[in-house]
Amino acid sequence: MHSPPRALLISRNFPPLIGGMERLNQNLLMQLGKKFDTFLVGPRGAESSASGAKHVLTCPDKSIYQFLVSAILKAVYLALKIRPELVLAGSGVTAIPAWLAARLCGARFGIYLHGLDLVAAHCLYQNIFLPIIRRADFWIANSHATADMAAKCGLNPSLVYVLNPGVEIPQVMPSARNISAWRGKIGAAQRPLILSVGRLTRRKGLLEFIEKSFPTIVYQIPDVLLIVIGSEPANALLQNSCGVDALKAQAKEVGVEKNLCFVGSVTDEELSVAFRAAAVNVFPVIDIPGDVEGFGMVAIEAAAYGLPTVAFAAGGVPDAVADGVSGALVSSQRYDQFALSVVRFLRGEETAVTEQICREFAAKFSWQAFGEALHRVPPIKGIFNERGP
């Protein structure tokens, strides 16, 4: 009887770092572990979150370049020691160590692509990283938009497989008492709440939303409160943050500063309460050359708690929001229409989009479904076919 094949995942985006990509890579490793013996090269502290991994090697993560130097050495070491059949880069950023490891041991080399790792407008990235990305044996794209970008970047479309990120489906909802306590903590009382969740980057479009949509919403519903959860990115691939000070200044300029509340980073428990407390989630993503929203995981997370999302149909967001099912998709730059859609949800006028329907939509993105689809990706499935019975 054969022992399980071995898979090596290399990713800087992994807990204890916080974010959607980090949760994705953690679950990618976990789902691989259902059929593979898994190994990880990740950031400092990753071993505490690498459930089921046979061995974890960690690297300093204060900068991307510091991480990569260490990751190259440790990936090469693991490749020669364990001889994995599969080497996966958790994003294009770790393509170099993954490529070296795979070539040293003859493993199949794949990359999970998020969108930004194809179009990052950095000279060094475009001239060194992207050529290595093109050398992969196959690619997994987080959305159809990312798959289209991959083809435009010269990747073989027949070897690009779309696999949307998954989400944790809650089995128990936050209690009314916890919701009331959280409202009191942030000073929201019984005001209707709009939620915005995510890193404060330019492409999230919050600055433009506050300028062009929010005043209309406040005019229609004067006591509405926009809750902003998230912080500026640290050590990101692009320095494209849009800080709290800029958002506050914009709100003051258009006269809605009393309708804005910054919460910063929160625990998973607090986020679940926020999803249940709000009436609508907003995701006003904008198109920026060299920066792109590859998917929009927060919209799926919101739907898992029954919360609809109003979003611009930009980048990979249409994969994450089903218009009229889990929220509303608005044509890019139509800030007037965006405001009207938000108002309709606040007033309870979008009766077709129910809590139950949102949750049913999100269930299609469960991590179990993600894992089953992952093992159906032909180059991964082929590893088992080659090993025989």
SULVEN-V756364 format. One record per residue. N is the residue number from 0. OMEGA is omega in whole degrees, -180 to 180 (999 if undefined). Layout:
# SULVEN-V756364
N & OMEGA
N & OMEGA
This chain:
# SULVEN-V756364
0 & -178
1 & 167
2 & -179
3 & 173
4 & -177
5 & 179
6 & 178
7 & 176
8 & 178
9 & -177
10 & 171
11 & -179
12 & -177
13 & 176
14 & 19
15 & 172
16 & -170
17 & 175
18 & -178
19 & 179
20 & 179
21 & 177
22 & 179
23 & -178
24 & 176
25 & -180
26 & 174
27 & 178
28 & -178
29 & -179
30 & 175
31 & -177
32 & 178
33 & -180
34 & -179
35 & 160
36 & -172
37 & 179
38 & -175
39 & 162
40 & -173
41 & -178
42 & 179
43 & 180
44 & -175
45 & -175
46 & -178
47 & -179
48 & -177
49 & -176
50 & 175
51 & -179
52 & 180
53 & -179
54 & 180
55 & 172
56 & -176
57 & -175
58 & 174
59 & -172
60 & -180
61 & 174
62 & 179
63 & -175
64 & 176
65 & 178
66 & -174
67 & 179
68 & 179
69 & -178
70 & 178
71 & -178
72 & -175
73 & 177
74 & 177
75 & 178
76 & -179
77 & -179
78 & -179
79 & -178
80 & -172
81 & 180
82 & -179
83 & 173
84 & -178
85 & 172
86 & -180
87 & 170
88 & -178
89 & 174
90 & 179
91 & -179
92 & -179
93 & 180
94 & -175
95 & 178
96 & 180
97 & 179
98 & 179
99 & -179
100 & -178
101 & -178
102 & -180
103 & -176
104 & 178
105 & -179
106 & 171
107 & -172
108 & 179
109 & 179
110 & 171
111 & -175
112 & -177
113 & 179
114 & 180
115 & -179
116 & 173
117 & -170
118 & -179
119 & -173
120 & 178
121 & -173
122 & -179
123 & -179
124 & -177
125 & -175
126 & 180
127 & -175
128 & -175
129 & 175
130 & 176
131 & 177
132 & -179
133 & -177
134 & -180
135 & 177
136 & 177
137 & -179
138 & 173
139 & -178
140 & -177
141 & 179
142 & 176
143 & 178
144 & 178
145 & 177
146 & 177
147 & 178
148 & 180
149 & 179
150 & 179
151 & 179
152 & 175
153 & 177
154 & -179
155 & -176
156 & -178
157 & 179
158 & 176
159 & -176
160 & -179
161 & 177
162 & -180
163 & 174
164 & -180
165 & -179
166 & 175
167 & -179
168 & -177
169 & 178
170 & 179
171 & 180
172 & 176
173 & -178
174 & 177
175 & 180
176 & 179
177 & 178
178 & 179
179 & 180
180 & 180
181 & 177
182 & 179
183 & -179
184 & -177
185 & 178
186 & -177
187 & -177
188 & -179
189 & -178
190 & 175
191 & -172
192 & 167
193 & -178
194 & 170
195 & -175
196 & 175
197 & 176
198 & -177
199 & 178
200 & -177
201 & -174
202 & 178
203 & 171
204 & -176
205 & 179
206 & 180
207 & 177
208 & 180
209 & -179
210 & -165
211 & -179
212 & -171
213 & 178
214 & 178
215 & 179
216 & 180
217 & 178
218 & -179
219 & -177
220 & -170
221 & -177
222 & 180
223 & 180
224 & 176
225 & 180
226 & -179
227 & 178
228 & -179
229 & -179
230 & 179
231 & -179
232 & 176
233 & 178
234 & -180
235 & 179
236 & 178
237 & 174
238 & -171
239 & -175
240 & 175
241 & -167
242 & -179
243 & -178
244 & 179
245 & 180
246 & 177
247 & 180
248 & 179
249 & 179
250 & 179
251 & -179
252 & -179
253 & 171
254 & -180
255 & -175
256 & 179
257 & -180
258 & -175
259 & -180
260 & 178
261 & -178
262 & -177
263 & 179
264 & -178
265 & 174
266 & 177
267 & 180
268 & 179
269 & 179
270 & 179
271 & 177
272 & -180
273 & 178
274 & -179
275 & -177
276 & -174
277 & 176
278 & -178
279 & 175
280 & 179
281 & -179
282 & -173
283 & -175
284 & 178
285 & 178
286 & 177
287 & 177
288 & -180
289 & 177
290 & -173
291 & 173
292 & -173
293 & -178
294 & -175
295 & -174
296 & -177
297 & 179
298 & 177
299 & 179
300 & 178
301 & -179
302 & 179
303 & 177
304 & 178
305 & -177
306 & 179
307 & 180
308 & 169
309 & -174
310 & 169
311 & -180
312 & -177
313 & 178
314 & -179
315 & -177
316 & 179
317 & 173
318 & -173
319 & -180
320 & 177
321 & -176
322 & -180
323 & 180
324 & 179
325 & 180
326 & -178
327 & 173
328 & -177
329 & 178
330 & -178
331 & 177
332 & 178
333 & -175
334 & 177
335 & 179
336 & 178
337 & -180
338 & -179
339 & 179
340 & 179
341 & -180
342 & -180
343 & 177
344 & 179
345 & -179
346 & 180
347 & -176
348 & 179
349 & -172
350 & -179
351 & -179
352 & -177
353 & 177
354 & -178
355 & -179
356 & 176
357 & -178
358 & 177
359 & 176
360 & -179
361 & -177
362 & 178
363 & -178
364 & -180
365 & 180
366 & 176
367 & 178
368 & 177
369 & -179
370 & 179
371 & 179
372 & 179
373 & -178
374 & 174
375 & 177
376 & -170
377 & -179
378 & 178
379 & 177
380 & -178
381 & 178
382 & -179
383 & 179
384 & -179
385 & -178
386 & 179
387 & -178
388 & 999
